[in-house]
Amino acid sequence: MAETILNNGYFIGYDANHRFEAFFGEDGSLTIYSDFGEFQGHWTLVGSILCVEFPSGPRAGRHCEPIEREGPMSLHVGDSLFLAKLASALRLS
């Protein structure tokens, strides 16, 4: 289940053009670390739909996409975004 993987998880996220790091807090908090800066937001999961909301930044607003498990510790979000869970909280950049 995606929620089990997301809760209190650090991830590397990537699509065709970008790479970022993310922390999904069990309380619904979301922090994105990218080349564009650090952004605080919130996440919710309803069934197989992941919604994220940011008050500012390049992805400001609410965005919802289908999410599915891609492997034991990775997720596929929407058409092109992948999230791979990190084994530790050590940031890569």
KAVEN-V408767 format. One record per helix or strand of 3 or more residues. SS is the DSSP state (alpha for helix, beta for strand). FROM is the first residue (numbers start at 1). TO is the last residue. Records with the same first field share a line. If there is no record, write none. Layout:
SS: FROM-TO + FROM-TO
//
This chain:
alpha: 2-6
beta: 9-14 + 19-24 + 29-34 + 37-46 + 49-54 + 61-71 + 74-77 + 81-85
//
